């Protein structure tokens, strides 16, 4: 089994990546392969509502000059998907939103590519607004008929400076619990 995480934060080794790393640690303990894809900070376009994905049905977005199609391919091949985002003005950032819109349309246009995969949102926040970002990611999972594991709290960690999230004990424990629950769910689905 494999879980792919898309890091929407432009800080490659920032708080979002650190939180995902704690989820990965638990998954890896259970023998589940993990892969992190760095999306944040890369030039990406939002969805243009051209509807070509519905015409072409080729499991890709017609926009080819950025890395969203690479993400869609990795997401399609994985058993589980983590989407991580920092919180920008009480929501996710633009790279993560572009991923959600474009991958979501491509999935739905191609017989729901992500159906019954396990999906988890991970959000880093300085102070407030993370719940809206968390919900935005989970909307992608729900509309694509994915299975969403719970944790001991919402999947967020608090910190501003890179690495500061490591001092959020409850946030770290939430990520560990998420990883354990995600591993359990993946194994149950495979049975």
SULDADA-V119442 format. One record per backbone hydrogen bond with DSSP energy under -1.0 kcal/mol. CO is the residue of the C=O (numbers start at 1). NH is the residue of the N-H. E is the energy in kcal/mol with one decimal. If there is no record, write none. Layout:
CO|NH|E + CO|NH|E
This chain:
1|33|-2.3 + 2|79|-2.4 + 2|80|-1.8 + 3|35|-1.7 + 4|82|-2.7 + 5|37|-3.0 + 6|84|-2.8 + 7|39|-2.1 + 7|40|-2.6 + 10|12|-1.1 + 11|14|-2.1 + 14|18|-2.2 + 15|19|-2.3 + 16|20|-2.4 + 17|21|-2.4 + 18|22|-1.4 + 19|23|-1.5 + 20|24|-2.9 + 21|25|-2.1 + 22|26|-1.2 + 23|27|-2.0 + 24|28|-3.2 + 25|29|-1.7 + 27|32|-2.1 + 28|31|-1.9 + 33|3|-2.7 + 35|5|-3.1 + 37|7|-3.0 + 39|42|-2.0 + 51|55|-1.1 + 52|56|-3.7 + 53|57|-1.6 + 67|71|-1.9 + 68|72|-2.7 + 69|73|-2.3 + 70|74|-2.2 + 71|75|-2.8 + 72|76|-2.4 + 73|77|-1.8 + 74|78|-1.4 + 79|118|-2.1 + 80|4|-2.3 + 81|120|-2.5 + 82|6|-2.7 + 83|122|-2.2 + 84|8|-2.8 + 85|124|-2.0 + 91|88|-3.3 + 93|97|-2.2 + 94|98|-2.5 + 95|99|-2.0 + 96|100|-2.5 + 97|101|-2.7 + 98|102|-2.5 + 99|103|-2.6 + 100|104|-2.0 + 101|105|-1.9 + 102|106|-2.3 + 103|107|-2.7 + 104|108|-2.4 + 105|109|-2.5 + 107|112|-1.4 + 107|113|-1.1 + 112|115|-1.8 + 114|117|-2.1 + 117|147|-2.7 + 118|81|-3.1 + 120|83|-2.1 + 122|85|-2.2 + 123|157|-1.9 + 124|87|-1.1 + 125|159|-2.6 + 129|133|-1.3 + 130|134|-3.0 + 131|135|-2.6 + 132|136|-2.3 + 133|137|-1.9 + 134|138|-2.2 + 135|139|-1.9 + 137|141|-1.4 + 138|142|-2.7 + 139|143|-2.4 + 140|144|-1.1 + 141|146|-2.6 + 142|145|-1.7 + 145|116|-2.4 + 147|119|-2.5 + 154|156|-2.4 + 155|123|-2.2 + 157|125|-2.3 + 161|164|-2.7 + 163|166|-1.8 + 164|167|-1.9 + 165|168|-2.0 + 167|169|-1.3 + 168|172|-2.4 + 169|173|-2.4 + 170|174|-2.3 + 171|175|-1.9 + 172|176|-2.3 + 173|177|-2.7 + 174|178|-2.3 + 175|179|-2.5 + 176|180|-2.3 + 177|181|-2.7 + 178|182|-2.8 + 179|183|-2.3 + 180|184|-2.3 + 181|185|-2.4 + 182|186|-2.6 + 183|187|-2.2 + 184|188|-2.2 + 185|189|-2.4 + 186|190|-1.6 + 187|191|-1.0
